[in-house]
Structures are given as structure tokens and as C-alpha cells.
């Protein structure tokens, strides 16, 4: 599976320091081999998954038809679900 970042996600990365970015990228790179690694979300985020990289969350969705992992948000756990 190929990883695709939405434009707003790139803005989220600019707010983080290099160490945090490195940890998050390492976690995201695990997704092509284990795309169901993250927790299935409910409510308004139904159909998306959340990967924990404390204290941040990576919200992503899977497009099985196009074989894509779409990274939709990378934010602090207190902000990401708002």
C-alpha cells in the first residue's frame, strides 16, 4: 500500500519538532505492512483509524480499491478529535 498525506497534514507536521516528527514517521511507515494497526474510530470519524504515537494521534483511512493509506491528521490527542 502507498501512503498519501493530505495537504492539511503537512501543516500539522510543521508545528512539531524533529524528534516528534521522526517518531510519527516511523509509526506511519509500519502501516503498509499492517494497515489495521490503528484503532477503528466511531462517531463523526467512522471509517477512519487512529494510530497512537503518544501524545499525538495519526488519523488515517484506507482506500482498498486504490491500495492507499490516506493520512488525514497528525495532531495532539486533545485536539485531533474536535
N, C-alpha and C positions, 0 to 999 in steps of 0.2 A: 504494500500500500504506500501511496505517496502522501506526504504531509504538505498541506497548504495552509498558509496563515492569512486571515482576513486583515485588511488594512488597519482596522482599529486595534488589532492585537499588536501590531508593530509599535503603535503609540504606547501601549501598556509596557512593552519592553524598555522603552526609553526612560521610564520612571524608576527602573530598577538598577542596582549596582551590578558590577561584572560577576561577582561571586553568586548572586542570586540568579542571574541570567544563566550562568553555567549549570547550576543545579537543575533549573527548569528545562533547559535544552536537553540535558542528559535524560531526564524523565520522559520528555516528549519523544526522544529517539527510540525509546522502548516500545512505543505504540505500534509501529508497523508489524512487529512480531507478536504482540499481544494487545490487539486493539480494544479488547474488553477489560483492560486493566483498571480503568476508572469506574467509579460508581455511577449507576444509572440514575438520572435525575427525574424528578416528578414536578407537577405543577406547571408553571409557565415555561419551564425549561425541559419539559417532557421530550424525549427523543434525543437528548444530549447526555453526555457523560462528563464527570468531573474527576480529574486526577489531582491527588493531594501532593503538593511539594511545600511542606509547611514553611511559613504560614500562608502560602499562596495556593490558588486553585487554577488549574488549566481546564477550561470548559471546551469540549470538542464534540464534534458529531462525526458519524461515519456515513460515507456515501458508498454503499456496496456496489452499485451499478458502475460508477466511475472509478472504483477502487481508491478512494480518497479518504484521508483523515483531515477534517477541517478544524483548525484551531480557531476558536471563536473569541476567547477571552483568556487573559492571564492577569489576574488581579488578586489583591489581598482577600482573604476569606471573608472579611467583614463587608467588603464592597461588591464582590462578584455576583451575588445572588439578588441584588437590588434591581 
